[in-house]
Amino acid sequence: MKNVFRTFAFALFFVTLSSFSWTSEKEITGTYGVSDNDPSGIKLTLNEDHTFTYTDFSNPSKKIDVSGNWELKRNVVVLTNYTSDYSFHTNWKIEQNGEIAKSRKGLCFYTLGKI
């Protein structure tokens, strides 16, 4: 009975660990954005020195062009130390081995591809 329990516990532990995916900081850095045909000009650049730049021209009367620092918390990139008159997406989940950046703010969802 002990062997059955140990085998079951080991299998459960293995399945639990394999269900999580971690993204390294090297995969995270780069530029994410919309296609060149999109007039919104949404672009997020994450640098290796933990600085970022973010532009969003989707609302011509509230153009966002900010820079600051970023940090990785629980596999989510959090944008910090910036100054902006307007609120914007500051939490980004990097998926598909660093190829996609996703964010949600209220009912507004953004998906940016690595450029």
Secondary structure as UniProt FT lines:
FT   HELIX           2..18
FT   HELIX           25..28
FT   STRAND          30..33
FT   TURN            36..37
FT   TURN            39..40
FT   STRAND          43..46
FT   TURN            48..49
FT   STRAND          51..56
FT   TURN            60..61
FT   STRAND          64..73
FT   TURN            74..75
FT   STRAND          76..80
FT   STRAND          91..95
FT   TURN            96..99
FT   STRAND          100..105
FT   TURN            106..107
FT   STRAND          108..114
//
